[in-house]
Amino acid sequence: MMYFMFGMWAGMVGFSMSLIIRLELGMP
């Protein structure tokens, strides 16, 4: 159960980080 929750948390953090990076790269 701990691994599952950690995996979900890591996935959310990775998704948000990639989204922020895409927004920053998209800005001129």
Secondary structure by P-SEA (a helix, b strand, c coil): caaaaaaaaaaaaaaaaaaaaaaaaacc
